Amino acid sequence: MRTRTKGVVGILGLGFVTAAGFGAWAGIAAMTAPLDTIGKVEFDRPLAIPPLAASTVEDGTRRFDLTLQTGTTDLGRGTPTPTWGVNGDLLGPTVRAQRGERVELRVENRLPETSTLHWHGMHLPAEMDGGPHQLVEPGETWTPSWTIDQPAATLWYHPHLHGSTAEHVYRGVAGMFLIDDPEEAALDLPRDYGVDDLPLIVQDKSFDDDGELDLSTSLFESAGIIGDTVLVNGTPGPYADVTTEAVRLRLLNGANARPFTFTFDDGRTFDLIATDGGLLPAPVRLTSLQLSPGERAEVVVRFSPGERVVLRSENSDTRTTFAGGRDRLDIMQFRAADQLDPAPAVPAKLAEVPRLDPSDAATERSFSLAGSTINGRPMDMSRIDEVVTVGDTEIWTVTNADGGSHNFHVHDVQFQVLDIDGREPPPWLGGWKDTVWLRHGERVRLIMRFTDYTSTEWPYMFHCHTLRHEDSGMMGQFVVVEPGETPGPLAGGSHEHHH
């Protein structure tokens, strides 16, 4: 049963008649009313755990095969739902590699459309980034390779075809990319994948009367598709069996537009140990955590024998109606066994996070997000918006100038949040980030350092990670060059793919 109507056909016409006008406003109110699924979800399916991607090591390079494909999935609609996935019908395997390893990913496209695969959060050459210039046509294979050189972190991969990113992600092409390193491995943290270390790809979907994914949006969903059904790892109404006193949750907001404010039904505390780019200096004790689309977080939560606990999403702190910010959602249930294996407390010290010094900044740039533009300009695949010199530290000031549901993602680098409207950021923003939420009218200053990789012809992207906004033009391009270099014509074509 649909709980939020998509169409507005006829409402505007009714407004010409006074009496009917009240009905029109009532209809509008119904369509913009908050969704509340608290206590209404039957947790009757075991949580699917994405398999670890198979790999081989040849000549010192770890190789993975990833195939983009169509399929069908039982999403609880009575009939199988057509979906897309990677090496399967929906979502993809978890790619896992060590810092210092050379990796190669063989990406074969068996979809009926051109697509790409972007390694979100990864520090790598622009040509390997999987952005809108690295197209993989149907029937073709793209094989990027690079050496992983960044701290242990929970990253992810997803398509990045300009004009169609939202649709391709929504249909199901996404998966996690985990990096391990010795510093993280030395810590006494839960790390038995699929047992006490759980990947949780949280997404919302809508369905039409035939059980197929509904790709439509109403006039009141300017951020894009806001679904009324939450899936975790592609599972509706999931539960996870708990066998240990502490469980590590690798949370990914894989939604197109919806922010999730994660909390537990009994208000229990949990320890935030890592954000987008890796471990925090020390754990941060929280009772709720908001993640906008594309953001990740690792939390450790403790359980008692025999209890059942529900992970929920409460109102976002912006309460943005058009992105589902006033909705309250039951997400999944945890079922603790009658006897749990003991687990130590989270270490008081996690990782060194060297602070970037604003006095070292060679350049400051400003970005204003409004409408479908950044700094008043929509995305142009043939235009370079910013030129960065390798080795430089820069400060970027980003402003949500129109009150829409916006966040900001920068490719290639992890940044640190200097301040928010001039105030020191909260402790949960004290680590490495690649995506940051922008509340209405908010100005956030970011500091980042560009190292290692240069190109005068292959750009990186910066954009709003509300995917409809990105597709509509809220994106720009930058190149990282050697001192004194000037960019040339862009490689990879200027493919614009709009429906």
FITI-931383 format. One record per residue (C-alpha): x, y, z; residue number from 1; residue in three letters. Coordinates in steps of 0.001 Angstrom, whole numbers. Each point is the difference from the previous one (the first is absolute). Layout:
# FITI-931383
X  Y  Z  NUM  ALA
...
//
This chain:
# FITI-931383
0  0  0  1  MET
1418  3324  -1015  2  ARG
138  2502  2848  3  THR
1082  3020  -1988  4  ARG
-1750  966  -3239  5  THR
2253  913  -2923  6  LYS
-2398  1649  -2374  7  GLY
-1578  3421  160  8  VAL
-2099  -302  -3131  9  VAL
-3112  2109  190  10  GLY
815  1781  3248  11  ILE
1041  3252  -1575  12  LEU
-3091  17  -2150  13  GLY
-2228  -466  3032  14  LEU
1466  3161  1466  15  GLY
-2124  2139  -2341  16  PHE
-3062  -825  2086  17  VAL
2  1278  3567  18  THR
-1620  -3062  1548  19  ALA
2166  -2361  -1980  20  ALA
3001  2109  927  21  GLY
-248  -1250  3552  22  PHE
148  -3515  -1379  23  GLY
3075  946  -1983  24  ALA
1781  1279  3065  25  TRP
-1043  -3108  1899  26  ALA
1497  -2110  -2770  27  GLY
3216  1985  94  28  ILE
145  -372  3777  29  ALA
-437  -3767  -335  30  ALA
2804  -224  -2523  31  MET
2387  1986  2172  32  THR
-1024  -1612  3306  33  ALA
2790  -1746  1884  34  PRO
343  -3755  -427  35  LEU
45  -1999  3238  36  ASP
717  -3746  -49  37  THR
898  -326  3686  38  ILE
-1428  -3279  1292  39  GLY
-1438  -848  -3420  40  LYS
2863  -1988  -1556  41  VAL
-51  -3786  301  42  GLU
3604  -1056  416  43  PHE
-440  -3372  -1649  44  ASP
3023  -367  -2301  45  ARG
3593  -767  957  46  PRO
2351  2803  -970  47  LEU
1875  -779  -3207  48  ALA
3760  447  359  49  ILE
1774  988  -3237  50  PRO
2645  -2636  -765  51  PRO
3638  985  -71  52  LEU
1072  437  -3615  53  ALA
2233  -2781  -1254  54  ALA
3476  1023  -1102  55  SER
3243  -1409  -1308  56  THR
3533  1299  439  57  VAL
2216  17  -3076  58  GLU
3363  1742  -290  59  ASP
-652  1894  3219  60  GLY
-3409  1332  -1084  61  THR
-3294  -1012  1614  62  ARG
-2596  -410  -2754  63  ARG
-3794  120  338  64  PHE
-2705  -714  -2603  65  ASP
-3141  2149  253  66  LEU
-2876  -467  -2442  67  THR
-2849  2519  -236  68  LEU
-3145  -1979  -804  69  GLN
-3775  -117  82  70  THR
-2026  -2388  2123  71  GLY
-3072  -432  2173  72  THR
-237  80  3786  73  THR
-2636  -962  2563  74  ASP
-620  3304  1761  75  LEU
-3203  -1114  1664  76  GLY
-2379  1289  -2677  77  ARG
-1606  -3345  -881  78  GLY
1795  -260  -3329  79  THR
3740  335  -708  80  PRO
1144  3574  -592  81  THR
2276  788  -2969  82  PRO
3293  1284  1420  83  THR
3591  670  -942  84  TRP
3070  -1209  1835  85  GLY
3683  -867  -102  86  VAL
859  -3706  -246  87  ASN
-3621  -648  964  88  GLY
-3567  1236  -217  89  ASP
170  2870  2516  90  LEU
2934  1974  1464  91  LEU
3490  -1444  -185  92  GLY
2658  -1864  1949  93  PRO
2203  1714  2560  94  THR
3407  718  -1529  95  VAL
2739  -231  2633  96  ARG
3690  822  -296  97  ALA
2994  1018  2099  98  GLN
1699  3367  86  99  ARG
3066  -230  -2216  100  GLY
-1501  -2590  -2336  101  GLU
-195  503  -3722  102  ARG
-3564  -737  -1118  103  VAL
-1555  -520  -3403  104  GLU
-3763  -88  -549  105  LEU
-1386  -1507  -3165  106  ARG
-3391  1704  -464  107  VAL
-2178  -1631  -2650  108  GLU
-3261  1696  -999  109  ASN
-2847  -2387  -807  110  ARG
-2656  2631  637  111  LEU
-2149  1292  -2874  112  PRO
1455  3492  532  113  GLU
3364  1711  187  114  THR
1161  314  3597  115  SER
3074  595  2147  116  THR
1295  -1195  3364  117  LEU
1419  2616  2359  118  HIS
2102  -839  3063  119  TRP
-1538  2443  2488  120  HIS
2526  1229  2562  121  GLY
3046  -1464  -1738  122  MET
3263  1875  -536  123  HIS
1042  -988  -3515  124  LEU
918  1361  -3453  125  PRO
-2822  1919  -1669  126  ALA
34  -2350  -2984  127  GLU
-852  -2897  2353  128  MET
-2697  1881  1953  129  ASP
-3027  -1384  -1826  130  GLY
-1642  3368  -400  131  GLY
-2062  1184  -2971  132  PRO
3027  -12  -2334  133  HIS
841  -3692  554  134  GLN
-2939  -1464  -1912  135  LEU
-596  -3749  -257  136  VAL
-2202  -711  -2985  137  GLU
-2291  -3071  -92  138  PRO
2079  -3066  -780  139  GLY
3274  1736  800  140  GLU
2462  -402  2876  141  THR
1929  2715  1851  142  TRP
3049  -996  2051  143  THR
1283  2704  2388  144  PRO
2931  -695  2298  145  SER
1774  1940  2744  146  TRP
1913  -447  3243  147  THR
-2096  489  3130  148  ILE
1629  2635  2185  149  ASP
-2364  1243  2688  150  GLN
-1062  -1097  3481  151  PRO
-2384  -2836  785  152  ALA
-3506  1158  -852  153  ALA
-3483  -941  -1178  154  THR
-355  1284  -3570  155  LEU
-2508  -959  -2676  156  TRP
-463  -239  -3755  157  TYR
-2892  1111  -2205  158  HIS
-709  1254  -3555  159  PRO
799  3611  -864  160  HIS
-1468  513  -3480  161  LEU
-910  3659  -355  162  HIS
-3764  352  -256  163  GLY
-725  -3583  1090  164  SER
1908  -565  3241  165  THR
-3205  149  2050  166  ALA
-1787  -2605  -2104  167  GLU
2915  -2440  -179  168  HIS
624  134  3753  169  VAL
-3719  -270  732  170  TYR
-326  -3092  -2202  171  ARG
2625  -1678  2180  172  GLY
3564  507  -1227  173  VAL
2023  620  3171  174  ALA
2269  -1772  2444  175  GLY
2561  554  2741  176  MET
3772  302  -409  177  PHE
1886  -663  3247  178  LEU
3615  962  580  179  ILE
2017  -1699  2758  180  ASP
3276  1153  1519  181  ASP
2308  -1110  2847  182  PRO
-961  2905  2286  183  GLU
-3678  -965  -30  184  GLU
810  -3727  176  185  ALA
1950  537  3245  186  ALA
-3077  1369  1779  187  LEU
-2288  -2259  2036  188  ASP
-3119  616  -2102  189  LEU
-2677  -2332  -1401  190  PRO
1199  -1177  -3421  191  ARG
-1573  -3361  -841  192  ASP
-1686  990  -3255  193  TYR
-3677  -905  -56  194  GLY
-5  -1057  3673  195  VAL
1005  2904  2256  196  ASP
1095  2333  -2821  197  ASP
-3066  710  -2138  198  LEU
-182  2019  -3223  199  PRO
-3346  1844  -109  200  LEU
-935  1629  -3321  201  ILE
-3158  1941  892  202  VAL
-2256  1162  -2841  203  GLN
-3633  994  -503  204  ASP
-2134  -1187  -2902  205  LYS
-3480  542  -1426  206  SER
-1951  -2539  -2003  207  PHE
-2797  206  -2538  208  ASP
-3082  -2222  3  209  ASP
1847  -2681  -2002  210  ASP
2755  -313  2601  211  GLY
2544  1780  -2167  212  GLU
2213  2837  1225  213  LEU
-1861  3297  -345  214  ASP
2317  2573  -1573  215  LEU
-2503  2853  83  216  SER
41  2981  2335  217  THR
-2672  2493  975  218  SER
250  3787  -125  219  LEU
735  -160  3722  220  PHE
3101  -2186  -325  221  GLU
2483  2479  -1451  222  SER
2880  -2000  1465  223  ALA
-982  -3067  -1994  224  GLY
-1574  -3334  844  225  ILE
-1047  -312  3641  226  ILE
-1032  -3600  538  227  GLY
-2392  -1424  2565  228  ASP
1788  -3353  362  229  THR
3432  -310  1591  230  VAL
2384  -2719  -1177  231  LEU
3206  -997  1781  232  VAL
2425  -1847  -2280  233  ASN
-3018  -423  -2291  234  GLY
-2059  -1681  2747  235  THR
-3443  1357  980  236  PRO
-948  -358  3669  237  GLY
3364  -1520  966  238  PRO
1222  -1440  3271  239  TYR
3530  -960  1002  240  ALA
889  -2637  2559  241  ASP
2493  1266  2595  242  VAL
2452  -2458  1578  243  THR
2497  2409  1580  244  THR
-267  2699  2656  245  GLU
1225  2665  -2441  246  ALA
-732  395  -3704  247  VAL
1637  2345  -2477  248  ARG
-2429  1520  -2500  249  LEU
1416  1464  -3212  250  ARG
-2818  2373  -902  251  LEU
-335  1294  -3561  252  LEU
-2747  2380  -1018  253  ASN
-413  -1394  -3508  254  GLY
-3241  1894  -639  255  ALA
-512  2420  -2866  256  ASN
-1291  2884  2101  257  ALA
-1124  -962  3494  258  ARG
2081  837  3078  259  PRO
-136  -2638  2746  260  PHE
331  876  3686  261  THR
1014  -3310  1519  262  PHE
-1022  -780  3552  263  THR
-1274  -2969  1995  264  PHE
-3560  -456  1219  265  ASP
1091  -16  3658  266  ASP
2282  3033  -381  267  GLY
3133  -1977  850  268  ARG
3421  1508  -574  269  THR
2525  -1225  -2537  270  PHE
3600  857  -832  271  ASP
769  1722  -3294  272  LEU
3487  -1227  -950  273  ILE
394  1036  -3650  274  ALA
-1439  2266  -2679  275  THR
424  180  -3793  276  ASP
3790  -74  -137  277  GLY
812  -2217  2967  278  GLY
422  -177  3747  279  LEU
-568  2962  2312  280  LEU
2687  966  2531  281  PRO
-2232  -1360  2773  282  ALA
-3507  -1479  188  283  PRO
-2922  2403  306  284  VAL
-2936  -1148  2147  285  ARG
-3334  805  -1690  286  LEU
-3678  -873  117  287  THR
-706  1064  -3608  288  SER
1967  659  -3167  289  LEU
-1162  1661  -3211  290  GLN
1439  -1115  -3327  291  LEU
-864  1678  -3293  292  SER
156  -1915  -3304  293  PRO
3486  -1366  -632  294  GLY
1287  381  3564  295  GLU
1304  -2951  1995  296  ARG
621  -625  3686  297  ALA
1214  -2894  2115  298  GLU
-1628  -418  3404  299  VAL
358  -2604  2741  300  VAL
-3148  -856  1953  301  VAL
-286  -2327  2989  302  ARG
-2764  -2541  625  303  PHE
-1311  -2013  2925  304  SER
-1000  -3680  -209  305  PRO
-3469  -710  -1346  306  GLY
-1008  3549  -894  307  GLU
-1525  1296  -3209  308  ARG
957  3498  -1082  309  VAL
-1154  2033  -3013  310  VAL
2211  2358  -1999  311  LEU
-2071  3018  -1028  312  ARG
246  3241  -1897  313  SER
-1487  3027  1717  314  GLU
-584  3529  -1360  315  ASN
3031  1612  -1582  316  SER
1190  3169  1696  317  ASP
-1173  2015  -3004  318  THR
-3454  -1607  -79  319  ARG
56  516  -3771  320  THR
-3375  -1203  -1246  321  THR
1140  -335  -3602  322  PHE
2732  -2510  935  323  ALA
-2000  -1954  2554  324  GLY
1633  1869  2852  325  GLY
-3096  -160  2202  326  ARG
-492  -3752  -461  327  ASP
454  -2605  2739  328  ARG
1002  -3452  -1222  329  LEU
648  -3421  1462  330  ASP
3065  -1361  -1820  331  ILE
1022  -3392  1417  332  MET
-80  -2163  3106  333  GLN
2829  -1597  1971  334  PHE
-735  -3273  1798  335  ARG
2509  -818  2726  336  ALA
596  -3645  871  337  ALA
-586  -1227  3549  338  ASP
3767  -274  416  339  GLN
2394  2497  -1572  340  LEU
3725  -289  -558  341  ASP
1816  2616  2102  342  PRO
1404  3097  -1690  343  ALA
2317  2658  1456  344  PRO
-836  3677  202  345  ALA
937  2171  -2967  346  VAL
3606  1234  354  347  PRO
261  3535  1391  348  ALA
2508  919  -2710  349  LYS
-607  -984  -3611  350  LEU
2248  1700  -2573  351  ALA
2221  2968  -653  352  GLU
-1864  2564  -2085  353  VAL
2563  2699  -798  354  PRO
-1697  3356  -299  355  ARG
463  2038  -3141  356  LEU
1139  3540  824  357  ASP
-2051  2849  -1502  358  PRO
3146  2163  -61  359  SER
1426  -2439  -2575  360  ASP
-2864  620  -2426  361  ALA
1247  1255  -3362  362  ALA
-3479  699  -1367  363  THR
-3523  608  1244  364  GLU
-3046  -707  -2152  365  ARG
-3729  571  508  366  SER
-2892  -2121  -1243  367  PHE
-3645  1058  180  368  SER
-2614  -2727  -564  369  LEU
-3359  1213  -1300  370  ALA
-2589  -1194  -2489  371  GLY
1794  -2440  -2302  372  SER
3292  1869  76  373  THR
3222  584  1883  374  ILE
1086  3641  -53  375  ASN
-2828  674  -2429  376  GLY
1281  -2424  -2629  377  ARG
-1494  -3386  -881  378  PRO
2319  -2918  -707  379  MET
1749  86  -3380  380  ASP
1928  -3159  -892  381  MET
2397  1996  -2183  382  SER
770  2739  2558  383  ARG
2680  -37  2700  384  ILE
-1284  1992  2946  385  ASP
3052  -44  2276  386  GLU
3725  -623  -491  387  VAL
1908  -1308  3028  388  VAL
3775  -283  359  389  THR
1230  -3336  1338  390  VAL
1429  196  3502  391  GLY
-2145  2982  968  392  ASP
-2206  253  3032  393  THR
-3262  1827  -741  394  GLU
-2998  1294  1922  395  ILE
-3381  -370  -1662  396  TRP
-3005  1894  1366  397  THR
-3287  -1620  -1004  398  VAL
-3399  1617  537  399  THR
-3525  -1356  -305  400  ASN
-1408  3136  -1604  401  ALA
-3549  -1063  -839  402  ASP
-1212  -2019  2970  403  GLY
-260  -3230  -1989  404  GLY
1141  -3405  1202  405  SER
3691  194  -861  406  HIS
3274  -1586  979  407  ASN
3442  281  -1586  408  PHE
2360  -2714  -1210  409  HIS
3541  452  -1326  410  VAL
1703  -2721  -2032  411  HIS
3599  -1195  591  412  ASP
613  1626  3401  413  VAL
-1184  -375  3556  414  GLN
-509  3352  1705  415  PHE
-372  1333  3541  416  GLN
-2786  2317  1162  417  VAL
1503  3252  1292  418  LEU
-3196  1682  1133  419  ASP
-3747  219  -573  420  ILE
-1316  3553  -172  421  ASP
3153  1015  1846  422  GLY
-491  -2514  2813  423  ARG
2294  -2902  812  424  GLU
-1414  -3244  -1414  425  PRO
-1430  -2604  2375  426  PRO
2187  -2968  1010  427  PRO
-1687  -2344  -2474  428  TRP
1405  2151  -2810  429  LEU
3524  -179  1413  430  GLY
1361  -2544  -2480  431  GLY
499  -399  -3737  432  TRP
-3047  672  -2161  433  LYS
-805  31  -3721  434  ASP
-3696  945  257  435  THR
-1550  2555  2339  436  VAL
-3600  1033  695  437  TRP
-992  3633  -588  438  LEU
-2967  1237  2005  439  ARG
-2149  2876  -1268  440  HIS
2131  3090  -541  441  GLY
2983  -1636  1656  442  GLU
3599  845  -870  443  ARG
2589  -2734  543  444  VAL
3752  467  -375  445  ARG
1997  -3039  -1098  446  LEU
3762  -478  -134  447  ILE
1652  -2556  -2280  448  MET
3377  -827  -1500  449  ARG
465  -1200  -3582  450  PHE
2801  -2537  -390  451  THR
1501  -2538  -2372  452  ASP
-2103  41  -3150  453  TYR
-93  2547  -2800  454  THR
-1577  281  -3422  455  SER
-651  2871  -2374  456  THR
-2774  -1910  -1791  457  GLU
-1790  -2258  2533  458  TRP
-2131  1879  2572  459  PRO
-1402  -844  3413  460  TYR
-3500  1049  1094  461  MET
-1466  2032  2848  462  PHE
-3764  -62  418  463  HIS
-3104  -277  2103  464  CYS
-529  -3675  844  465  HIS
-3771  354  -95  466  THR
94  -1939  -3240  467  LEU
-2822  1762  -1820  468  ARG
1707  3338  667  469  HIS
3296  -1382  -1299  470  GLU
-1665  -1320  -3149  471  ASP
-1791  3318  -543  472  SER
3234  1987  6  473  GLY
1154  604  3607  474  MET
3492  -1266  -796  475  MET
3338  1387  -1121  476  GLY
3397  -1245  -1150  477  GLN
3551  608  1158  478  PHE
3394  -1151  -1179  479  VAL
3140  -431  2086  480  VAL
3106  1078  -1914  481  VAL
3720  399  515  482  GLU
1229  3506  917  483  PRO
-175  2242  -3051  484  GLY
-2088  -2385  -2086  485  GLU
-3201  1085  -1689  486  THR
-2828  -2417  -797  487  PRO
-577  -1142  -3541  488  GLY
-3106  -1421  -1689  489  PRO
-1811  -2508  2189  490  LEU
300  -3695  -795  491  ALA
-2770  -2565  96  492  GLY
-2474  1903  -2140  493  GLY
-2785  2281  1167  494  SER
-2800  -2527  376  495  HIS
-3235  1516  1285  496  GLU
-2599  -2646  810  497  HIS
-3365  1528  852  498  HIS
-3364  -1732  -119  499  HIS
//
